[in-house]
Amino acid sequence: MGDFVMELWAFMKERKKFWLLPIIIVLVLLGSLIVLTQGSAVAPFIYTIF
């Protein structure tokens, strides 16, 4: 996983694609939110947001 992150960072740095960083961060946060709340009592409230 660390190699993937380092390669992604090298790609963004070389091609000047720093605008991808906020998109990637938001996708990772939303994905982890869905995975962590799946099966919990908070899940119905999270799904109403989206």
C-alpha positions as CSV (number, residue, x, y, z in Angstrom):
1,M,0.0,0.0,0.0
2,G,2.9,2.4,0.8
3,D,4.3,1.8,-2.7
4,F,1.0,2.8,-4.3
5,V,0.8,6.0,-2.3
6,M,4.4,6.9,-3.1
7,E,3.9,6.2,-6.8
8,L,0.7,8.2,-6.9
9,W,2.5,11.1,-5.2
10,A,5.4,10.9,-7.7
11,F,2.8,11.0,-10.6
12,M,1.0,14.0,-9.2
13,K,4.3,15.8,-8.5
14,E,5.7,15.1,-12.0
15,R,2.6,15.9,-14.0
16,K,1.5,18.8,-11.7
17,K,-1.8,17.2,-10.9
18,F,-2.1,18.5,-7.4
19,W,-5.8,19.1,-7.9
20,L,-6.4,15.4,-7.6
21,L,-5.3,15.3,-4.0
22,P,-8.6,16.8,-2.5
23,I,-10.7,14.4,-4.6
24,I,-8.7,11.4,-3.5
25,I,-8.9,12.5,0.2
26,V,-12.6,13.0,0.0
27,L,-13.2,9.6,-1.6
28,V,-11.0,7.8,1.0
29,L,-12.9,9.6,3.8
30,L,-16.3,8.7,2.4
31,G,-15.3,5.2,1.8
32,S,-13.9,4.7,5.3
33,L,-17.0,6.3,6.8
34,I,-19.3,3.9,4.9
35,V,-17.1,0.9,5.9
36,L,-16.9,1.9,9.6
37,T,-20.6,2.6,10.0
38,Q,-21.9,-0.4,8.2
39,G,-23.8,-2.6,10.6
40,S,-23.9,0.0,13.4
41,A,-26.8,2.0,14.9
42,V,-25.5,5.2,13.2
43,A,-25.8,3.7,9.7
44,P,-29.4,4.9,9.0
45,F,-28.5,8.5,9.9
46,I,-25.4,8.4,7.7
47,Y,-27.4,7.1,4.7
48,T,-30.0,9.9,5.0
49,I,-27.2,12.4,4.5
50,F,-26.4,11.0,1.1
